[in-house]
Amino acid sequence: MKKLLVMLFMLVTCSVFAQVEKNGTIYKKHPYITIVTNSTALFVKQDWVGLAKVYADTAKFYDPSSPRKQTLADEKKAWADIAARWTNIKVVQVGYPDGLAYDKDPFTVQSWWKVTAVNKKTKKTATFEMVQFDMFNKAGKIGTEVSYYDLTPLMNAAK
């Protein structure tokens, strides 16, 4: 019986210590989360100058609409194209963003959005959900932005 109790104690002790290791911290509120939320508001207002200021000059962008990473200059052209082809753009936050402070990686804000826009030519509405990951550099600027969304609603609204 004594061996059984010792063995049980050892198993419980090991399982407790095995769960102590952390990879970082998740934040519900953080200044970088505010930057991402504000950048979305700037996008909706089409304040491209203000929006560009939250990104590093060397920022890289990844999304399903482009087969390769985009630079800030490429992204500015994409913003102008969006303004030329779409109107009544609405972006609604879904849930709340998470600030991910990993031990060995850049601080990342993970956010979820519901986007609605009307195609100027066809007058059709596109609605889709998007998840976005914004990774910040040491200067507090967004250095990498990765967005995932389904292009189908946009393509259908453009037809």
Helices and strands as residue ranges (DSSP letters): H 2-18, E 24-27, H 31-45, H 48-52, E 55-62, E 70-71, H 72-85, E 86-93, E 98-102, E 108-119, E 125-136, E 142-149, H 152-158
